[in-house]
Amino acid sequence: MQDQEQRSSWWQTALKSLFAWWPEFRKSKIGITGLIIVVIMTTLILGASVFASHGPFEKDISIGWGGGNRYWTSTWDNQGDVSLTDEGVAYRSNPDPSITEYHVRFQSNGSIKRSFDLSNTLEVGPHFTFQAKAVSFADGDEATCLVSADGVNWRTAAIWENGDDDGTYHLYEIDLTTDPNWRSRNYWIAFEADMSSSDANFYIDEVAVALSAPGYSIVSPKDSFEPYAKTYEAPSWEHILGTNSQSEDVWSRLLYSGQNSLMIGFVAALLITSIGSGLGLMSGYFGGLIEELVMRLADILLILPRLPLLIVLSAYLTPGPWTVIMLLTVTGWAGIARSTRAQTLSVKEHSYVEASKSVGASHIRIIVQHILPNVAGIVIAAFVMEVVVAILVESGLSFLGLGSLSHPTWGVMLHFAQTDAAFTWNAWWWIIPPGACIALLGLAFAYIGNTLNDRFVLRLGNRRKG
């Protein structure tokens, strides 16, 4: 029972020593300022699902047509006896730009069809609208409107036969959502006619797809059916930081990209400080062959220039966040290993370490209870500074196109801002925010790291010497 209490006591003492920096740290206004900035930014980033106005992959698209070809009939595939006319005048190869409406006329048998992209997530409740009239239909003459979500399985949406030929245009509206798979990238609409009478004619015109979405309700007669992307829009109430070339909300992209940047920074820093401090403790405490191997390997890594080495290695490895983390860890542990070893060599010569050895304390207990608390300041300060280095290095690699462009980070945002000509479009709202976040977070962590180093490492060291 007594052994358990003693074991619990020295573990609590060790853990308490790890947080001995706070009383000194809170006296520094710069350190507290850095801590407040980090807390605010990490809260916004981790709470992106709450604070972001758009989803991580959502593109803001106005419902309409982006193309300029208004001759909608020219993009339909036609077969059989189908002609494009202007109220009875034959359709010409070079359409008259002053004419805004063209018509399709079926004489005898024929068909036209075309596909539409209805897959946009913002599109809700599309309706297919057109005008049509039947003229001089005889018994057996028939025209049909067909729709299909895959171009294979068709259903009849409307039919005209003898008795419907009053020679007057009527407006037709077909709800496409009655198809369970209407949200298709290849939704087909077709008209077919089977007429034996030589006098029979079937006309259609003003074909459009009416789409309804939050804030939009547009019917366009234009031909090219393409959702109109809101690209390079300046900041507004709807988009706090505007939109980029992909019509993505920059504010939302900034928060979600920050999650990957923070993840890479914290995970890489944790691995670097864990490996570096662990090897430094072992080499400093045990010495001998372990110390020689670790320090010679550290010397090699410290001689090599880190950023050029990372650029070369990144060019040959599969891009990805874990690749960046691995490279940062492999090339970054040497500095903290040397610092931890030097502090360990100093601490292990103290009398209380020798006293623990004389009473038979284990190596693990001596390291955890006596040495680790004395090097904790170096480890914590190094961890904070490595977060900054990891975020900056990852941003640099991503900006050069050597990061994982499929995993958005602040560096990836800057990369695409450059490649998509944000400077040409004067889209400062796409360039400045990610750069400002990198700089602000780096400055905040630097404030924290320097304060820890000044208030904890140096003062605590002087206190122990006294």
N, C-alpha and C positions, 0 to 999 in steps of 0.2 A: 504493500500500500504506500509506504514511504517512498519506495523507488518510483512508483507511478507519479506521485506528487512532484518529486524532484524532476522527473523527465518532462512532465507537463510545465513545470516552472521555467526550465531553461528554454523550452520551445517558445513560451510566451515572452520571455525576455528577448529572445532573438527577433521575434516578430515585432515587438515594441521598438527595438533598436532600428528596424528598417524604416519606421515612420518618425524617427527622431528629427527629421528635417522640418516638420511642419511648424513648430514654435518659432524657429528662426525664419522660415520662408514667409510667413504671414506678415512679418515686419517690413517686407520689401514691397513698395507700391508697384514697381515694374513687374515683379513676379506675379503679384495678384492681378494686375492688368492682363498679363499674358494668360493667366489661368481663366479669367472671365471670358476672354476672346475665344479660347479653346472650348470652353463649356458651351458658349452660345453657338459656335459654328458646328460643333459635333451634335448638339441638340437638333439644329435645323437639318443637318445631313442625315442623321439616323432617323429623324421623323419626316423624311421626304414624302412618305405616303400621306402625311397629314398636311404638310406645308406646301407641297408642290401643287400647282393648279392643273397639271396635266399628267398623264401616265408616263412611265419610263420610255415607251416606244410610240407614244401617240403623236400623230401628225395632225396639225390643225388645217383642215381643208374646207374651203367653201364649196357648197354643192353647186356645180355648174359645169360649163364646158370650157376648156382652156384652149382648144384649137381655133383656127381662124377660117376653116373651110365651111362655108355656110350651105354649100350644095350637098345636103345630107344624102341625096340619092346617089351621089357618085361613089360612096363608100359601101354600098350594099352589093352583095353578090347576087347576080340575076341570071336566070335561065329561062329559055322559052321565049314566048312572044310578049316581052315587057318593054315598054318604051318610056323614056323620061320626057315629059312635055311641059310646056308653059301654056296652059289653057288651050290645048289643041295644036300649038306650034311645036314642031319637032325640036327635041333637045339638041343643042349644038355642042360640038367638041370644045369650044371655047365659050363658056357661059357668059352672058351679058351681066356685068357687075351691077347694073342698075336694077336687075330683076331680083327680088328677094324671096320669091316663092316658086318652087318647081313642083311638079306633080308626077306621080307614077300612073301610067295607064296600062291596064292589062287588056289585051285583045286576044281572045282564045286562051291557050294554056300557057302558063308561066309561073315563075316564083322569084321572090327576092328574099334575102335573109342577111342578117348581120349580128355580130355579138357585141355585148356591152360588158363593162367591168363594174359589177355591183358589190365588190368585196370590201370597199372602204368601211371601216368600223363606225364612222360617223353617220353613215347613211341609214336611215330608218324609214320604212314604209314607202318604197318606190311605187309609182303608178305610171303606166305606159299610156300616153294619150296620143290621139291622132284623129284626123277627119277622113271620112270615106263616103263614097256614094256609088251606087250600082245603077247602071243604065241599060235598058232593053234586055234584061235577062229573060231567057226562055226556060221552059221546063227542063230541069236537069242542070242548068247553068249554076255554078257555085263559086264563091270566093271565100277563103278562110284565113283567119289570123291565128298563128300558132306561136307558142312560147315554150322554151326549154331551158332548164338550169344547167344542162350538160351537153346540149347539141345532139343528144341521142334519143332521150325520152321526151316526146312532145305532147302537149295538150292543146286542145282547141280553146282559144280565148274568145273568138267571135266568128260568126258565119253569116254570109249573105247569099240569098238565093231568090228565085222568082217570087215576087211579092214585096221584096225589099228595094225594088228598083224604081224609086220615086224620083230619081234624078236630082236629089237634094243632098248636100253635104250634111252629115251629122257628126257630132263630137262623141268619141268613144274614149272611155277611161277604164283601164284594166288594172286591178290590184295584183301586183306581182308577188306580194308576200303570201298569197295562197299556195305558192310552191314552197315546201319546207326547206328546199335548198336554194332559195332565191339569191342568197348572198354569195354569188359565184363570180369568179373572174372571167367567165366565159358564158354569160347568159345570152341565149339566142332568141331573137324575134324574127318571125318570118310571115310572109303573105304568099298564099298560093291561089291560083285561079284555074278552074276547069270549065271552060265555056265553049259550047258547040255552035252557038248562034253567031253569025258574022256581024250582027249589029250590036252584040253585047260589049259593054265596056265597064271596067271597074277602076275607079280612081282613088288614090290615097294621097294625102298631103299633111303638112304640119305635124310630122312625127316628132315626138319628144318623150323623154323620160322625166317625169316630175318626181323630185326627191324631197323628202322632208327630214330635217335634222334639227337639233337644238339651235334655234335662232335663224334657221334658214327654211325657205319654202320657195323654190325657184323652178320655173319651167323655161327651158331654153330651146330655141329652134336651131341652135348651131349644130353642125355636123359632128365634130370631133368630141366624142363623149369622154371627157377627162375631168376628174375632180380638180378644181383650181386650188393649187397649193398656196398657202399664205407664206411666201418666202421673203426673207429680209424685211419683215415688218418692224418698224420702230417701236420702242417701248410704249405701252398703253395700259389702260386698266385691265384689258383682257390678257395681255402679255406683259408682265412687269418688266422683263428684260428683252422684249421683242422676240422674234423668231429667227431661225437660221436658214440655211439654204435648203434644208429638208423639211421646212415648215414645222420644226419642233420648237416648243416653248423653251427658250434659253434658261429661264429661271428653274424650271423643272429639271431640265437636263443638267444644270449646274449642281443641284442637290443630289440627284441620283448618281452622277459621275463622281461627286465627292465621296460617296460610299466606297467606291472602288479605290479611290486615292487614299482614303483613310485606312482601309483594310490593308492595302499594300504597305503603307507606312508603318502601321502598328505591328503587323505580323513580321515584317522584315526586321524592324527594330527589336522586337522580342527575341527573334531567333539569333540576331547578331549579338545582343547583350548576353543572352543565355549561353551561347557557345563560347563567346569571347571571355566572359567572366569565369565560366566553368574551367576553361583551359588555363586561364591566368591563375586561378586559385590552385589548381592541381600542380602546375609547373612551379609556382612560387612556394608552395607548401612542401611538396615532395622533392623537388629539385632533381638532380641526376639526369638520366637519359630522357625522362619525360620533358624536363625543362629545355634541354638542348633541342629536341625535335620540334617542340611547339614554337620556341623562339626563332629557330632558323626558318621555319615555314612562315612565321609572321614577318620576318625580315624580308623574305622574298616578295610577299604580297604588298608590303609597305613600299618597296622599291618600285613596283609596277604602277604606272599611272592608272587610277581606277576608272575614270570615265572612258578613256580610249579603249581600255580592256573590256569594259561593259559593252561598248558599241560593237567591237569586233565579235565578241561572243554572241550578242543578240542577233547579229546578222546570220549566224549559222544555226541557231536554235529555233524551235517552234515558238512563235510569239504567244504570250499568255501571261496573266498576272502571276501565276506560280513560277513561271520561268524568270520573270523579273525579280521575284522574291528570292529565288534560289541564287541568282547571280549576285544580288546585293548581299546576301548572307555569306556566300563563299568569299567575296572580295572585301567584306567589311569588318570581320571579327578581329583582325590582327591588332588594330589600334587599342581597343579596349582590353585585349588579352595582355598586352605589354603594360598598360596602366594598372590593371588588377594585379599582375604579378609583382610589380614594383611595390605596391602598397602591401601585398601579402608578405613579401620578404621583410618589410619593416615591422609589421605587426607580429609576425611569428617569433621575433626576438624578444618581445616583451616578457616580463617576469610572470604575468598571469597565465601565459601560454605554457611556459616551462613548468609552472606549478600544476597545471592541468595534466600535463604529460606525466609528471612524477607520481600523481595519484592514480594513474592508469586510465585516464579518459581516452575514449576512442578518437580516431582521426576525424570521423564524421562529426562527433560532438564538438571537438575543438574548432573545426572549420565553421560549423553553423553558429556556435555560441559566442566564439571569440573573434574569429577572423572575418566572417561574412558581415557582421554589423559594422566593422571598421572600414570595409570596402564598399558598403552599400551606397554611400554617397556618390562614389565614382560610377557605380553601375547605374543608379537612377539617373544621374546627370547625363551619362552616355546614352541611355535609352531615349531620353527626351530629344537629344540632339540627333540621334540616328533616325528618329521619326521624320525630322526635317530633311535630312539627307536623302532618305528613301523616297519621300514625296518629290523632292526636287529632281533626283536622278531619274525616277520613273517618268516624270513630266518631260524631261529632256529627251529621253529615249522615244517616248510616244510622239513628241513634236517632230522628231526626225523620221517618224514612220517605222521605228524599230520595236514599238510596243505592240500590244494586242489591240488592234483597232476595233475588234468586235466587242471588247469590254470597255465601255466608255469611262474615261477618267478626265481630269482637268487637262492633262497633257494631250489626250486624244481630241478634246474640244479645240484646243489651240491648233493641232495638226489640221483638222478639217476646216477651221477658220482660214488657215493659210491656203490650203489646196483648193477651197471653194471660193476663193477671191473675196473674202470678207473685206479686205482693205480696199479693193476696187469698188465695192458697193458701199463703202463708208459705214459698214455695220459694226460700229465700235462696241455696241452692246453684246456682240458675240466674242469680241477679242478681249476687252478689258476685264469682265467679271471672272473668268477662270484664272487669268494672270493675277488679278487682285487677290483672289482666294488663296492661291499658292503663296503669294508674298505675305499676306496677312497671317495665314496659319504658320508659315515659317518663322515670321517675326515673333508671334506669340510663343511658340515652342522655344525659340532662342531666348526670349525673356525668362521663361521658366527654367531652362537649362543653365543659363548663366547665374541666375539667382540661386539655384540649388548648389552650383559649384562654389559660389562665393559664401553663401550663408551656411552651408552644411559641410562641405568637404574641408574648406580651409579653417573655418572656426572650430569645427569639431576636432580637426587634427591638432590645432593649437591647444585646445582644451585638454586633450589626452597627453600632450607633451608636458603640459603644466602639472 
